[in-house]
Amino acid sequence: MVDRSDSYEAADITVLEGLEAVRRRPGMYIGSTGPTGLHHLVYEVVDNAVDEAMAGHCTEVDVTLHADGSCEVTDNGRGIPTGPHPDTPEKSAVEVVMTVLHAGGKFGGSGYKVSGGLHGVGISVVNALSSRLAVEVRRDGARWEMRFSAGGGVEAPLERLEDLPAGASTGTGVRFWADPAVFDEVAFQAARLTERLQVMAFLNAGLQIRFRDLRTDPTARWTTYRYTGGIADFVRHVNASKEPLFAEVGYFCQAESDQEVEVAFQWSTAYNTDGLYSFANGITTTEGGMHEEGLRRALTGVVNRYADRKGLLRGVENLQGEDIREGLTAIVSVRLREPQFEGQTKSKLGNVPIRSLVERATNQHLEDWLEEHPVEARRVVTKAVEASRARLAARAARDASRRKSALNGAGLPGKLTDCTSGDREENELYIVEGDSAGGSAKKARDPRTMAVLPIRGKILNVERSRADRMLRNTEIAALISAIGAGFGSAGEEEGEHAGPAGNGRRANGGNGSGGNGDAGFDISKVRYGKVILLCDADVDGSHIRTLLLTFFFRQMRPLIEKGFVYIAQPPLYSTEVGRDKVYLKDDRAKSEFLAVHPKHRNEFQRLKGLGEMDAEELWETTLDPDRRTLLRVDIEEASAADAVFAQLMGDDVEGRKAFIQANAGDVRFLDI
């Protein structure tokens, strides 16, 4: 029934006081109430400690997951001020910081020159979304404590617990219990946290970050991250399973007034072109921004000028940015006083002056590095020239394929059974392992919204292949055609200097193309709102799924970053309860079922491959939107994912074996 009340008076205006707005609309502050938002709480507290480190007042940060479900973050910084706040003398500064949005030392004054917590809502949002929170401060010769209840209400005011001996360390400790009334799940994922903590340690040379998980082992030891080499060590870590073109990691830094840029780089024999990772004030800028744009522009211009001056282009007119970036792993980290991010998630940096600084620094220091390392420089240019030729060959192969499709009157792969709906958001593409399973899926699907693309066998491992070889693979070509958005890196940044003289021509001749000779991957052209991997629940199925994920990560990364990729969960078991058949996803589900039905005596049937299911069974267990389970694939830290894909899918057999042996029994790494 529609409410047609005409009442709209002053009394109808709702005012959300204090932190109530955060609890009413948590997604506005932390992105979601799922796993991403839950872990964002930890990052906000850690970011505050790292801000202290960037200000030169903190050298150690400890993160502990306790058995009671809480998370504790402590540091040896200056400690939150404990005196009364000038604007609200009845409240301590600790209470103001913990309960008032946009309160903190990052909005002026001399508290912080640079910080990642731009919006100043971090720690108060954590308080608002916790069922309990306790903060301990070591400052002014004493140890202080304050406790808060659900939603950030004051449970116990700031209390001076004890005096500290002379010379005792200062700092802040925050322990919070995420509120199950807010979040879908309140169990933290250790692997997700350690990936982020390791990155923070890389970005802050010399800062020690320790982590321990006491939930299952009360005697668990600390895992320590500390890197004296900073982002140079970061590059070595990402490239650990790759074959570098040279042993040394290049590094330079430059500071001007309130801005600083650090860049570390190394090329390998790999073929991917997306190994550039950017950070601003310690925050991962997943969508890049001005600092990344400045590095790309300068990199293309410097290498082209050097190659032209040394006569190394060998018949190639000039090199595109993607040619030069093939096999490159680079970290660009900037610090600036007033960063302009897009939203609270801080995914893209908008400060125009930082682009100029990064570009000037790269022009100067990379030019010097190439001149001082002629052997390494020659290898870089030679690889880029080979990449350029492969790109042109891929373009020719693509053009020939398009001409053939036009003559045949077909633009989509013949094995694709498409859906009829014109609404991308509701359309789904099932990539199904094997023709037999594909046949069952075609019969079982909802033809209006579900498309089916069967693939035969294991697709090409794109981790070890250039674009020209990739396009010759029938299954890869069918995937690209069905999704309909191209593949490869995006086009060059506007104005990127590509010509030998740095004359401002775009690297692709001005046509806006990129991505191996075409427009690159364009997320706006994707034909389906969900791309779902449907593979058997066995070793071969897992391998095929990994090959597909490698392809998407390397050639269609925005597809994962924007949440388009899912993994279907066909059941492993079935059993009968009375006249009903019950399907169970895996051994864990089987154990949970037996715990609820301890007297169950019917046998459990282990289901065969997807091709052995009839259409009705496949629909009932795996395709029906009302009953199916889908896992969405996302990337928390792209640099960490890069290192894992290189280790699992690259040429380093011993490294891959060691990784599998180390992690095979650790359920944390099974999380998608």
C-alpha positions as CSV (number, residue, x, y, z in Angstrom):
1,M,0.0,0.0,0.0
2,V,1.3,3.5,-0.9
3,D,1.4,6.0,2.0
4,R,-0.3,9.1,0.7
5,S,0.0,11.2,3.9
6,D,0.1,14.9,3.1
7,S,1.9,15.7,6.3
8,Y,5.2,17.6,5.7
9,E,5.7,20.1,8.5
10,A,8.7,21.2,10.6
11,A,8.0,18.3,13.0
12,D,8.5,15.8,10.1
13,I,12.1,16.8,9.7
14,T,14.4,14.3,11.4
15,V,17.6,15.5,13.0
16,L,20.3,12.8,13.5
17,E,22.4,13.9,16.5
18,G,26.0,13.0,17.0
19,L,27.0,9.6,15.6
20,E,23.4,8.5,14.9
21,A,23.8,9.4,11.3
22,V,26.7,7.0,11.0
23,R,24.7,4.1,12.3
24,R,21.7,5.0,10.1
25,R,23.8,5.2,6.9
26,P,27.1,3.3,7.6
27,G,27.7,2.8,3.9
28,M,28.3,6.5,3.4
29,Y,31.3,6.3,5.7
30,I,32.8,2.9,5.3
31,G,31.5,1.7,1.9
32,S,29.4,-1.2,3.0
33,T,28.4,-3.4,6.0
34,G,30.0,-6.4,4.4
35,P,33.6,-7.6,4.8
36,T,35.0,-4.5,3.1
37,G,33.3,-2.1,5.6
38,L,34.2,-4.3,8.6
39,H,37.9,-4.3,7.8
40,H,37.8,-0.6,7.0
41,L,37.3,-0.1,10.7
42,V,40.7,-1.6,11.4
43,Y,42.3,0.4,8.6
44,E,40.9,3.7,10.1
45,V,42.5,3.0,13.5
46,V,45.8,1.9,11.9
47,D,45.8,4.9,9.6
48,N,45.7,7.2,12.7
49,A,48.8,5.5,14.1
50,V,50.6,5.7,10.7
51,D,49.8,9.4,10.6
52,E,51.8,9.7,13.8
53,A,54.6,7.8,12.1
54,M,54.6,10.1,9.1
55,A,54.7,13.0,11.5
56,G,57.9,11.5,13.0
57,H,56.4,10.5,16.4
58,C,55.7,6.8,16.1
59,T,58.0,3.8,15.3
60,E,55.8,0.8,16.3
61,V,52.2,-0.2,15.7
62,D,50.7,-3.4,17.0
63,V,47.4,-5.0,15.8
64,T,45.8,-7.9,17.8
65,L,42.7,-10.0,17.1
66,H,41.4,-11.2,20.4
67,A,39.5,-14.4,21.2
68,D,36.4,-12.3,22.2
69,G,36.1,-10.9,18.6
70,S,37.6,-7.5,19.3
71,C,40.5,-5.9,17.5
72,E,43.1,-3.9,19.4
73,V,45.5,-1.3,17.8
74,T,48.3,0.3,19.9
75,D,51.1,2.6,18.9
76,N,54.0,4.5,20.6
77,G,53.0,7.9,19.2
78,R,52.3,11.0,21.2
79,G,48.9,9.9,22.5
80,I,45.6,11.7,22.0
81,P,45.5,14.9,24.0
82,T,43.7,14.4,27.3
83,G,43.0,18.0,28.4
84,P,39.7,19.7,28.0
85,H,38.8,20.8,24.5
86,P,38.8,24.7,24.1
87,D,35.4,24.7,22.3
88,T,33.8,22.3,24.8
89,P,35.6,22.6,28.1
90,E,33.3,20.1,29.7
91,K,34.6,17.4,27.4
92,S,38.2,16.0,27.1
93,A,39.9,16.1,23.7
94,V,39.7,12.3,23.8
95,E,35.9,12.3,24.0
96,V,35.7,14.9,21.3
97,V,37.9,12.9,18.9
98,M,35.9,9.7,19.6
99,T,32.4,11.1,19.4
100,V,32.4,14.1,17.0
101,L,32.6,13.8,13.2
102,H,35.2,16.0,11.6
103,A,37.2,16.4,14.8
104,G,40.9,15.7,14.8
105,G,44.3,17.1,14.3
106,K,44.1,17.1,10.6
107,F,42.1,20.2,9.8
108,G,44.6,22.9,10.5
109,G,47.2,23.8,13.2
110,S,50.5,22.0,13.5
111,G,49.2,18.6,14.5
112,Y,49.9,16.9,11.2
113,K,51.5,18.2,8.0
114,V,50.3,15.1,6.1
115,S,47.8,12.4,7.0
116,G,45.8,9.7,5.3
117,G,42.7,10.3,7.4
118,L,41.6,13.2,5.3
119,H,38.0,13.5,6.4
120,G,38.6,13.3,10.1
121,V,35.7,10.9,10.6
122,G,37.7,7.7,11.0
123,I,38.0,7.0,14.7
124,S,34.6,8.4,15.6
125,V,33.0,6.3,12.9
126,V,34.7,3.2,14.3
127,N,33.2,4.2,17.7
128,A,29.8,4.7,16.2
129,L,29.8,1.2,14.6
130,S,31.1,-0.7,17.6
131,S,29.1,-2.4,20.3
132,R,31.9,-1.5,22.7
133,L,35.1,0.5,22.5
134,A,37.9,1.3,25.0
135,V,40.7,3.8,24.4
136,E,43.8,3.9,26.5
137,V,46.2,6.9,26.3
138,R,49.7,7.1,27.7
139,R,50.5,10.8,27.9
140,D,51.4,13.6,30.3
141,G,53.1,11.2,32.7
142,A,50.0,9.1,33.2
143,R,47.9,6.2,31.8
144,W,44.3,7.2,31.0
145,E,41.3,5.2,29.9
146,M,37.8,5.9,28.5
147,R,35.1,3.5,27.6
148,F,32.1,3.7,25.2
149,S,29.0,1.7,24.7
150,A,27.1,0.7,21.6
151,G,26.8,3.5,19.1
152,G,29.5,5.6,20.7
153,G,27.8,6.6,23.9
154,V,30.0,7.3,26.9
155,E,30.1,4.4,29.3
156,A,32.9,5.6,31.5
157,P,34.4,9.1,31.3
158,L,38.1,9.7,30.8
159,E,39.9,8.5,34.0
160,R,43.5,8.8,35.0
161,L,44.4,5.3,36.1
162,E,48.0,5.6,37.2
163,D,51.2,7.7,37.0
164,L,53.9,6.4,34.7
165,P,57.6,6.3,35.5
166,A,59.8,9.0,34.1
167,G,60.8,8.2,30.5
168,A,57.9,5.8,29.9
169,S,56.7,5.6,26.3
170,T,53.7,7.5,25.2
171,G,51.0,6.3,22.8
172,T,47.4,5.3,22.1
173,G,45.6,2.0,22.3
174,V,42.1,1.4,20.8
175,R,40.2,-1.8,21.3
176,F,36.8,-2.2,19.7
177,W,34.1,-4.8,19.1
178,A,32.4,-4.4,15.8
179,D,28.6,-4.3,16.2
180,P,26.8,-7.4,14.9
181,A,23.7,-5.3,14.7
182,V,25.4,-3.2,11.9
183,F,27.6,-5.7,10.1
184,D,26.7,-8.8,8.1
185,E,29.6,-10.6,9.7
186,V,32.0,-9.5,12.5
187,A,34.7,-12.1,12.1
188,F,37.9,-10.4,10.8
189,Q,39.9,-12.1,8.1
190,A,43.5,-12.3,9.1
191,A,44.9,-12.6,5.6
192,R,43.0,-9.5,4.5
193,L,44.4,-7.5,7.4
194,T,48.0,-8.7,7.0
195,E,48.1,-7.7,3.3
196,R,47.2,-4.2,4.2
197,L,49.5,-4.0,7.2
198,Q,52.4,-5.2,5.1
199,V,51.7,-2.5,2.5
200,M,51.7,0.2,5.2
201,A,55.1,-1.0,6.4
202,F,56.5,-0.9,2.9
203,L,55.3,2.7,2.5
204,N,56.8,3.9,5.7
205,A,60.5,2.8,5.7
206,G,61.6,1.7,9.1
207,L,58.1,1.6,10.7
208,Q,57.5,-1.7,12.6
209,I,54.0,-3.1,12.3
210,R,53.2,-6.3,14.2
211,F,50.2,-8.6,13.9
212,R,48.9,-11.5,15.9
213,D,45.7,-13.5,15.9
214,L,44.8,-14.9,19.3
215,R,41.4,-16.2,18.3
216,T,42.4,-19.8,17.9
217,D,45.9,-19.8,19.5
218,P,46.3,-17.8,22.7
219,T,50.1,-18.1,22.4
220,A,50.3,-17.0,18.8
221,R,53.5,-15.1,18.1
222,W,53.8,-11.7,16.4
223,T,54.2,-11.5,12.7
224,T,56.5,-8.5,12.1
225,Y,56.6,-6.2,9.1
226,R,59.5,-3.7,8.9
227,Y,61.3,-2.6,5.7
228,T,64.3,-0.3,5.9
229,G,64.3,-0.1,2.0
230,G,60.7,1.1,2.0
231,I,59.1,1.1,-1.5
232,A,62.2,-0.4,-3.1
233,D,61.6,-3.4,-0.9
234,F,58.0,-3.3,-2.0
235,V,59.0,-3.7,-5.6
236,R,61.3,-6.6,-4.8
237,H,58.4,-8.2,-3.0
238,V,56.0,-7.9,-5.9
239,N,58.7,-9.1,-8.3
240,A,59.9,-12.0,-6.1
241,S,58.5,-14.7,-8.4
242,K,59.3,-12.8,-11.7
243,E,62.6,-12.8,-13.6
244,P,63.9,-9.2,-13.4
245,L,65.7,-7.7,-16.4
246,F,68.3,-6.4,-13.9
247,A,69.0,-6.9,-10.2
248,E,68.9,-3.3,-9.0
249,V,65.6,-1.6,-8.1
250,G,65.6,1.9,-9.3
251,Y,64.6,4.6,-6.8
252,F,64.4,8.3,-6.6
253,C,62.6,10.9,-4.4
254,Q,62.1,14.7,-4.5
255,A,60.5,17.1,-2.2
256,E,59.2,20.7,-2.7
257,S,57.6,22.7,0.1
258,D,54.7,20.6,1.5
259,Q,54.9,17.9,-1.3
260,E,57.1,14.8,-1.6
261,V,57.3,12.0,-4.2
262,E,59.0,8.7,-4.0
263,V,59.2,6.3,-7.0
264,A,60.7,2.8,-7.1
265,F,60.8,0.7,-10.3
266,Q,62.1,-2.5,-11.9
267,W,61.3,-4.3,-15.2
268,S,60.9,-8.1,-15.5
269,T,60.4,-10.5,-18.3
270,A,56.7,-10.6,-17.6
271,Y,54.1,-9.4,-20.2
272,N,51.6,-7.6,-18.0
273,T,51.3,-3.8,-18.4
274,D,49.4,-3.0,-15.2
275,G,52.2,-3.1,-12.6
276,L,52.0,0.5,-11.6
277,Y,50.7,1.1,-8.0
278,S,50.1,4.5,-6.5
279,F,49.6,5.8,-3.0
280,A,48.9,9.2,-1.4
281,N,49.7,9.8,2.3
282,G,49.8,6.0,2.7
283,I,46.4,5.5,1.2
284,T,46.0,3.1,-1.8
285,T,44.7,5.1,-4.7
286,T,43.2,2.2,-6.7
287,E,41.8,4.5,-9.4
288,G,45.1,6.4,-9.8
289,G,44.9,10.1,-10.1
290,M,47.3,13.0,-10.8
291,H,50.4,11.4,-9.3
292,E,50.0,8.3,-11.4
293,E,49.2,10.3,-14.5
294,G,52.4,12.4,-14.0
295,L,54.5,9.2,-13.8
296,R,52.9,7.7,-16.9
297,R,53.4,10.8,-19.0
298,A,57.0,11.3,-18.0
299,L,57.9,7.7,-18.2
300,T,56.8,7.5,-21.9
301,G,58.5,10.7,-22.8
302,V,61.8,9.9,-21.1
303,V,62.2,6.4,-22.5
304,N,61.3,7.5,-26.0
305,R,63.8,10.3,-26.0
306,Y,66.5,8.1,-24.6
307,A,65.8,5.3,-27.2
308,D,65.8,7.8,-30.0
309,R,69.0,9.5,-28.9
310,K,70.8,6.1,-28.6
311,G,69.4,4.8,-31.9
312,L,67.6,1.9,-30.2
313,L,64.1,2.1,-31.8
314,R,65.2,-0.1,-34.8
315,G,62.4,0.8,-37.2
316,V,59.7,1.5,-34.6
317,E,58.5,5.1,-35.0
318,N,57.9,5.5,-31.3
319,L,56.9,3.5,-28.3
320,Q,53.5,3.7,-26.7
321,G,53.2,3.9,-22.9
322,E,51.9,0.3,-22.7
323,D,55.0,-0.9,-24.6
324,I,57.3,0.7,-22.1
325,R,55.2,-0.5,-19.1
326,E,55.3,-4.1,-20.2
327,G,56.9,-6.0,-17.4
328,L,57.3,-2.9,-15.3
329,T,56.6,-2.9,-11.5
330,A,56.6,0.6,-10.2
331,I,55.5,2.2,-6.9
332,V,54.7,5.9,-6.7
333,S,54.1,7.2,-3.3
334,V,53.3,10.9,-2.6
335,R,52.8,12.9,0.6
336,L,51.1,16.3,0.5
337,R,49.5,18.6,3.0
338,E,46.0,18.8,1.8
339,P,45.2,15.8,-0.5
340,Q,42.0,16.0,-2.5
341,F,40.5,12.5,-2.7
342,E,37.3,11.4,-4.4
343,G,35.1,10.5,-1.4
344,Q,35.8,8.8,1.9
345,T,37.1,5.7,0.2
346,K,40.0,7.8,-1.2
347,S,40.4,5.9,-4.4
348,K,41.6,8.7,-6.7
349,L,43.9,11.7,-6.1
350,G,42.8,15.0,-7.6
351,N,45.6,17.5,-6.7
352,V,46.9,18.9,-10.0
353,P,50.2,20.3,-8.6
354,I,51.3,16.8,-7.5
355,R,51.2,15.8,-11.2
356,S,53.7,18.5,-12.1
357,L,56.0,17.4,-9.2
358,V,55.9,13.8,-10.2
359,E,56.4,14.6,-13.8
360,R,59.4,16.9,-13.2
361,A,61.0,14.4,-10.8
362,T,60.6,11.5,-13.2
363,N,61.9,13.5,-16.1
364,Q,65.0,14.4,-14.2
365,H,65.8,11.3,-12.2
366,L,64.8,8.6,-14.7
367,E,66.8,10.4,-17.4
368,D,69.8,10.3,-15.1
369,W,69.2,6.6,-14.2
370,L,69.1,5.5,-17.8
371,E,72.3,7.4,-18.6
372,E,74.0,5.9,-15.6
373,H,72.8,2.3,-16.3
374,P,73.3,1.8,-20.1
375,V,73.1,-2.0,-20.0
376,E,69.8,-2.0,-18.0
377,A,68.5,0.8,-20.2
378,R,69.2,-1.1,-23.4
379,R,67.3,-4.1,-22.0
380,V,64.3,-2.0,-21.1
381,V,64.2,-0.4,-24.6
382,T,64.7,-3.8,-26.3
383,K,61.8,-5.3,-24.4
384,A,59.6,-2.3,-25.2
385,V,60.4,-2.6,-28.9
386,E,59.5,-6.3,-28.8
387,A,56.2,-5.4,-27.0
388,S,55.5,-2.8,-29.7
389,R,55.9,-5.3,-32.5
390,A,53.7,-7.8,-30.6
391,R,51.1,-5.1,-30.1
392,L,51.0,-4.3,-33.8
393,A,50.8,-8.1,-34.6
394,A,47.8,-8.3,-32.2
395,R,46.2,-5.4,-33.9
396,A,46.6,-7.0,-37.3
397,A,45.1,-10.3,-36.0
398,R,42.2,-8.5,-34.4
399,D,41.5,-6.5,-37.5
400,A,41.6,-9.7,-39.6
401,S,39.2,-11.3,-37.1
402,R,36.8,-8.3,-37.4
403,R,36.8,-8.4,-41.2
404,K,36.0,-12.1,-41.1
405,S,33.2,-11.5,-38.6
406,A,31.8,-8.7,-40.7
407,L,31.8,-10.9,-43.8
408,N,30.1,-13.7,-42.0
409,G,27.6,-11.3,-40.5
410,A,28.4,-12.4,-37.0
411,G,30.1,-10.4,-34.2
412,L,29.7,-12.9,-31.3
413,P,31.3,-16.3,-30.9
414,G,29.2,-19.2,-32.3
415,K,29.3,-21.2,-29.1
416,L,27.7,-18.3,-27.1
417,T,24.0,-18.9,-26.3
418,D,23.0,-15.3,-25.5
419,C,20.1,-14.0,-23.4
420,T,17.3,-11.8,-24.7
421,S,17.1,-9.0,-22.2
422,G,18.5,-5.6,-23.2
423,D,19.2,-4.6,-19.5
424,R,22.8,-5.1,-18.8
425,E,22.3,-4.9,-15.0
426,E,20.1,-8.1,-14.9
427,N,22.0,-10.0,-17.6
428,E,24.4,-12.7,-16.6
429,L,27.1,-14.6,-18.5
430,Y,27.9,-18.1,-17.3
431,I,31.3,-19.3,-18.4
432,V,30.9,-23.0,-18.1
433,E,33.6,-25.7,-18.1
434,G,33.1,-28.2,-20.9
435,D,30.6,-28.6,-23.7
436,S,28.6,-31.2,-21.7
437,A,28.1,-28.9,-18.8
438,G,27.4,-26.1,-21.2
439,G,24.6,-28.2,-22.7
440,S,23.0,-28.7,-19.3
441,A,23.3,-25.0,-18.5
442,K,21.7,-24.0,-21.7
443,K,18.6,-26.2,-20.9
444,A,18.5,-25.1,-17.3
445,R,19.0,-21.3,-17.6
446,D,16.5,-18.5,-17.7
447,P,16.9,-17.6,-21.4
448,R,15.8,-14.0,-20.8
449,T,18.7,-13.0,-18.5
450,M,21.2,-15.9,-18.5
451,A,23.8,-16.4,-21.3
452,V,26.0,-19.4,-21.5
453,L,29.5,-19.7,-23.0
454,P,31.1,-23.1,-22.7
455,I,34.9,-23.3,-22.9
456,R,36.7,-26.4,-23.8
457,G,39.6,-27.5,-21.6
458,K,42.1,-25.2,-19.9
459,I,42.5,-21.8,-21.4
460,L,45.8,-20.2,-22.2
461,N,47.9,-19.1,-19.2
462,V,48.0,-15.4,-20.0
463,E,50.6,-14.8,-17.3
464,R,53.2,-16.2,-19.7
465,S,51.7,-14.9,-23.0
466,R,51.7,-11.7,-25.0
467,A,48.6,-10.3,-26.6
468,D,49.3,-11.6,-30.1
469,R,49.6,-15.2,-28.9
470,M,46.6,-14.7,-26.6
471,L,44.4,-13.6,-29.5
472,R,45.2,-16.8,-31.4
473,N,43.7,-18.9,-28.6
474,T,40.1,-19.8,-29.6
475,E,38.8,-19.8,-26.0
476,I,40.3,-16.5,-25.1
477,A,39.1,-14.9,-28.3
478,A,35.6,-16.2,-27.5
479,L,35.7,-14.7,-24.0
480,I,36.8,-11.3,-25.3
481,S,34.1,-11.3,-27.9
482,A,31.3,-12.4,-25.6
483,I,32.1,-9.8,-22.9
484,G,32.3,-7.2,-25.6
485,A,34.5,-4.6,-23.9
486,G,38.0,-5.3,-25.4
487,F,41.0,-6.2,-23.3
488,G,44.3,-4.9,-22.1
489,S,45.4,-1.6,-20.6
490,A,43.5,1.6,-21.0
491,G,44.4,4.3,-23.5
492,E,47.2,6.7,-22.7
493,E,46.7,9.8,-20.5
494,E,45.8,12.9,-22.4
495,G,48.9,14.7,-23.6
496,E,51.3,11.9,-22.8
497,H,54.6,12.6,-24.5
498,A,55.4,9.7,-26.9
499,G,57.4,11.1,-29.7
500,P,61.2,11.1,-29.5
501,A,61.2,14.9,-29.1
502,G,58.5,14.9,-26.5
503,N,56.3,16.9,-28.8
504,G,53.0,16.2,-27.0
505,R,51.7,13.6,-29.4
506,R,49.7,10.9,-27.8
507,A,51.5,7.6,-27.7
508,N,49.0,5.9,-30.1
509,G,49.1,8.5,-32.8
510,G,46.3,10.5,-31.3
511,N,43.4,8.1,-31.8
512,G,42.8,7.5,-28.1
513,S,43.6,3.8,-28.4
514,G,45.6,1.6,-26.1
515,G,45.3,-1.9,-24.8
516,N,47.4,-3.8,-27.3
517,G,46.5,-1.9,-30.4
518,D,42.9,-1.1,-29.7
519,A,40.8,0.9,-27.2
520,G,41.8,-1.3,-24.3
521,F,39.3,-2.6,-21.9
522,D,36.3,-0.3,-21.6
523,I,34.1,-1.2,-18.6
524,S,31.1,0.8,-20.0
525,K,30.9,-1.7,-22.9
526,V,30.6,-4.9,-20.8
527,R,27.5,-6.7,-22.0
528,Y,26.6,-8.4,-18.7
529,G,26.1,-7.2,-15.1
530,K,27.5,-10.5,-13.8
531,V,30.2,-12.7,-15.3
532,I,29.9,-16.0,-13.4
533,L,32.5,-18.8,-13.5
534,L,30.8,-22.2,-13.3
535,C,33.4,-24.9,-12.9
536,D,33.5,-28.4,-11.4
537,A,34.3,-28.7,-7.7
538,D,37.5,-30.7,-8.3
539,V,41.1,-30.0,-9.0
540,D,40.7,-29.5,-12.7
541,G,37.8,-27.1,-12.1
542,S,39.9,-25.1,-9.6
543,H,42.7,-24.9,-12.2
544,I,40.4,-23.7,-14.9
545,R,38.9,-21.1,-12.5
546,T,42.4,-19.9,-11.6
547,L,43.3,-19.5,-15.3
548,L,40.1,-17.5,-15.9
549,L,40.8,-15.3,-12.9
550,T,44.4,-14.7,-14.1
551,F,43.0,-13.6,-17.5
552,F,40.5,-11.2,-15.9
553,F,43.1,-9.8,-13.5
554,R,45.7,-9.2,-16.2
555,Q,43.5,-8.2,-19.1
556,M,40.2,-7.0,-17.7
557,R,41.1,-5.9,-14.2
558,P,38.3,-3.3,-13.9
559,L,35.8,-6.1,-14.3
560,I,37.0,-7.5,-10.9
561,E,37.5,-4.1,-9.3
562,K,33.9,-3.0,-10.2
563,G,32.4,-6.2,-8.8
564,F,31.3,-7.9,-12.1
565,V,33.0,-11.3,-11.5
566,Y,31.4,-14.1,-9.5
567,I,32.1,-17.7,-8.8
568,A,29.1,-20.1,-8.8
569,Q,29.0,-22.7,-6.0
570,P,27.6,-26.0,-7.2
571,P,27.0,-28.5,-4.3
572,L,29.3,-31.4,-3.6
573,Y,26.7,-33.6,-1.8
574,S,23.0,-34.4,-1.7
575,T,21.0,-36.4,0.7
576,E,17.3,-37.1,1.4
577,V,15.4,-35.8,4.4
578,G,12.0,-37.4,4.2
579,R,10.8,-36.9,0.6
580,D,13.0,-33.8,0.1
581,K,16.4,-33.8,-1.4
582,V,18.9,-31.6,0.4
583,Y,22.0,-30.2,-1.3
584,L,25.1,-29.4,0.6
585,K,27.8,-27.1,-0.7
586,D,30.9,-28.8,0.8
587,D,32.3,-30.8,3.7
588,R,31.8,-28.0,6.1
589,A,28.1,-27.7,5.1
590,K,27.9,-31.5,5.5
591,S,29.3,-31.3,9.1
592,E,26.9,-28.5,10.0
593,F,24.0,-30.5,8.6
594,L,25.0,-33.5,10.8
595,A,25.3,-31.3,13.8
596,V,21.7,-30.2,13.3
597,H,20.5,-33.7,12.3
598,P,22.6,-36.0,14.5
599,K,20.2,-39.0,13.8
600,H,20.3,-38.6,10.0
601,R,21.0,-42.1,8.6
602,N,20.5,-41.6,4.8
603,E,23.6,-41.8,2.6
604,F,25.3,-38.7,1.2
605,Q,25.7,-38.8,-2.5
606,R,28.8,-37.1,-3.8
607,L,27.6,-35.2,-6.9
608,K,29.5,-35.8,-10.1
609,G,30.7,-33.0,-12.5
610,L,28.4,-30.3,-13.8
611,G,28.0,-32.3,-17.1
612,E,26.4,-35.2,-15.1
613,M,23.7,-33.0,-13.7
614,D,20.4,-32.8,-15.5
615,A,18.9,-29.4,-16.3
616,E,16.4,-29.5,-13.4
617,E,19.1,-30.4,-10.9
618,L,21.5,-27.7,-12.2
619,W,18.8,-25.0,-12.0
620,E,17.7,-26.1,-8.5
621,T,21.2,-26.2,-7.0
622,T,23.3,-23.6,-8.9
623,L,21.4,-21.3,-11.2
624,D,18.1,-20.4,-9.5
625,P,18.7,-16.8,-8.2
626,D,16.4,-17.5,-5.2
627,R,18.5,-20.5,-4.0
628,R,22.0,-20.2,-5.4
629,T,25.2,-19.1,-3.7
630,L,27.6,-16.8,-5.6
631,L,30.9,-15.6,-4.4
632,R,31.9,-12.1,-5.6
633,V,35.6,-11.7,-6.5
634,D,37.2,-8.5,-5.4
635,I,40.7,-7.1,-4.9
636,E,41.6,-5.7,-1.6
637,E,45.3,-5.0,-2.4
638,A,46.2,-5.1,-6.1
639,S,49.9,-5.2,-5.4
640,A,49.4,-8.3,-3.2
641,A,47.2,-10.0,-5.9
642,D,49.9,-9.2,-8.5
643,A,52.5,-11.0,-6.4
644,V,50.3,-14.0,-5.8
645,F,49.3,-14.4,-9.5
646,A,52.9,-14.1,-10.5
647,Q,53.9,-16.8,-8.0
648,L,51.1,-19.2,-8.9
649,M,51.0,-18.7,-12.6
650,G,54.5,-17.7,-13.5
651,D,57.6,-19.7,-14.5
652,D,59.1,-20.0,-11.0
653,V,58.2,-23.7,-10.3
654,E,60.1,-23.9,-7.0
655,G,58.5,-20.7,-5.7
656,R,55.0,-21.9,-6.7
657,K,55.6,-25.2,-4.9
658,A,56.8,-23.5,-1.8
659,F,53.8,-21.1,-1.8
660,I,51.3,-24.0,-2.1
661,Q,53.1,-26.1,0.6
662,A,53.1,-23.1,2.9
663,N,49.4,-22.2,2.4
664,A,47.6,-25.4,1.4
665,G,46.4,-26.0,5.0
666,D,45.5,-22.4,5.7
667,V,41.9,-21.8,5.1
668,R,42.4,-18.0,5.1
669,F,43.9,-18.2,1.7
670,L,40.8,-19.9,0.3
671,D,38.8,-16.7,0.8
672,I,37.9,-15.0,-2.5
